[in-house]
C-alpha cells in the first residue's frame, strides 16, 4: 500500500494524460483536483473509459518503477568510493580527459 504524501494534489488537464496523472496521484493524496481550461464535453464518455484509465495508471506506475530501479543501479554506494582500485582510476580518468 502506498504511503500518503499529502492532503491535496492538482492534475492539469482533463485529457487522458491529466486524468491518468490524477489516478496515479490518488494513491498518494487524500484529494486530487483536476484543472481543465476548456469546457467539459457535452457527450457521455466512452463506455470503456474506466478500463482505459486503469490501464494508463498501471502503465504509469510500471514506468515510474522501472525508472527508479534503473536509477538505483546507476547510483553506487558510498563504500565504492573508498576502494583503492577506484581511487587509482579517478586520477587516470582525469589525465585522460
The 8 nearest C-alpha neighbors of each residue, nearest first, counted from 0:
[[1, 2, 26, 3, 27, 25, 4, 28],
 [2, 0, 3, 27, 26, 4, 28, 25],
 [1, 3, 4, 27, 0, 26, 28, 5],
 [4, 2, 27, 28, 5, 1, 26, 29],
 [5, 3, 27, 28, 2, 6, 1, 29],
 [6, 4, 28, 3, 7, 27, 29, 8],
 [5, 7, 29, 28, 30, 8, 4, 3],
 [8, 6, 30, 28, 31, 5, 29, 9],
 [7, 9, 31, 32, 28, 30, 10, 6],
 [8, 10, 32, 31, 33, 11, 7, 34],
 [11, 9, 33, 21, 17, 32, 20, 34],
 [12, 10, 34, 17, 33, 35, 9, 13],
 [13, 11, 17, 35, 34, 14, 10, 33],
 [12, 14, 17, 35, 18, 33, 15, 34],
 [15, 13, 17, 16, 12, 18, 19, 35],
 [14, 16, 18, 17, 19, 13, 52, 55],
 [17, 15, 19, 14, 18, 20, 12, 13],
 [18, 16, 12, 20, 13, 14, 19, 11],
 [17, 19, 21, 15, 20, 13, 16, 14],
 [18, 20, 22, 16, 56, 21, 17, 15],
 [19, 21, 17, 23, 18, 22, 24, 16],
 [22, 20, 18, 24, 19, 23, 10, 25],
 [21, 23, 19, 25, 20, 24, 18, 56],
 [22, 24, 20, 21, 25, 56, 26, 19],
 [25, 23, 21, 26, 27, 22, 20, 28],
 [24, 26, 22, 28, 27, 23, 21, 31],
 [25, 27, 24, 23, 28, 1, 3, 22],
 [26, 28, 3, 4, 25, 24, 2, 1],
 [29, 27, 25, 5, 6, 30, 7, 3],
 [28, 30, 6, 7, 25, 31, 27, 5],
 [31, 29, 7, 28, 6, 8, 32, 25],
 [32, 30, 8, 9, 7, 25, 21, 33],
 [31, 33, 9, 10, 8, 34, 30, 7],
 [34, 32, 10, 9, 11, 13, 12, 35],
 [35, 33, 11, 12, 10, 32, 36, 13],
 [36, 34, 12, 13, 37, 11, 33, 38],
 [37, 35, 34, 38, 12, 13, 11, 39],
 [38, 36, 35, 39, 40, 12, 13, 34],
 [39, 37, 40, 36, 35, 41, 13, 34],
 [38, 40, 41, 37, 35, 13, 42, 36],
 [39, 41, 42, 38, 43, 44, 37, 13],
 [42, 40, 39, 43, 38, 44, 37, 45],
 [43, 41, 40, 44, 39, 45, 38, 46],
 [42, 44, 45, 41, 40, 46, 39, 48],
 [45, 43, 46, 42, 48, 47, 40, 41],
 [44, 46, 48, 47, 43, 49, 42, 51],
 [45, 47, 48, 44, 49, 43, 50, 51],
 [46, 48, 50, 45, 49, 51, 44, 52],
 [47, 49, 51, 50, 45, 46, 52, 44],
 [50, 48, 52, 51, 47, 53, 46, 54],
 [49, 51, 53, 47, 52, 48, 54, 55],
 [50, 52, 48, 54, 49, 53, 55, 47],
 [53, 51, 55, 49, 54, 50, 19, 56],
 [52, 54, 50, 56, 51, 55, 49, 57],
 [53, 55, 51, 57, 52, 56, 58, 50],
 [56, 54, 58, 52, 57, 53, 19, 59],
 [57, 55, 59, 53, 19, 58, 54, 23],
 [58, 56, 60, 54, 59, 55, 53, 61],
 [57, 59, 55, 61, 56, 60, 54, 62],
 [58, 60, 56, 62, 57, 61, 55, 63],
 [61, 59, 57, 63, 62, 58, 64, 56],
 [60, 62, 64, 58, 59, 63, 65, 57],
 [61, 63, 59, 65, 64, 60, 58, 66],
 [64, 62, 66, 60, 65, 61, 59, 67],
 [63, 65, 61, 67, 62, 66, 60, 68],
 [66, 64, 68, 62, 67, 63, 61, 69],
 [65, 67, 69, 63, 68, 64, 70, 62],
 [68, 66, 64, 70, 65, 69, 63, 71],
 [67, 69, 65, 71, 66, 70, 64, 72],
 [68, 70, 66, 72, 67, 71, 65, 73],
 [71, 69, 73, 67, 72, 68, 66, 74],
 [72, 70, 68, 74, 73, 69, 67, 75],
 [73, 71, 69, 70, 74, 68, 75, 67],
 [74, 72, 70, 71, 75, 69, 68, 76],
 [75, 73, 71, 72, 70, 76, 69, 77],
 [74, 76, 73, 77, 79, 72, 71, 78],
 [75, 77, 78, 79, 74, 80, 71, 73],
 [78, 76, 79, 80, 75, 81, 74, 82],
 [77, 79, 81, 80, 76, 82, 75, 85],
 [80, 78, 77, 81, 82, 76, 75, 85],
 [79, 81, 78, 77, 82, 85, 86, 76],
 [82, 80, 78, 79, 83, 86, 85, 77],
 [81, 83, 85, 79, 84, 80, 86, 78],
 [84, 82, 86, 85, 87, 81, 80, 88],
 [85, 83, 87, 86, 82, 88, 81, 89],
 [84, 86, 88, 87, 83, 82, 80, 89],
 [85, 87, 83, 84, 88, 89, 82, 80],
 [88, 86, 84, 85, 89, 90, 83, 91],
 [87, 89, 85, 91, 86, 90, 92, 84],
 [88, 90, 92, 91, 86, 87, 93, 85],
 [91, 89, 93, 92, 88, 94, 87, 86],
 [90, 92, 88, 94, 89, 93, 95, 87],
 [93, 91, 95, 89, 90, 94, 88, 96],
 [92, 94, 90, 96, 91, 95, 89, 88],
 [95, 93, 91, 92, 96, 90, 89, 88],
 [94, 96, 92, 93, 91, 90, 89, 88],
 [95, 93, 94, 92, 91, 90, 89, 88]]
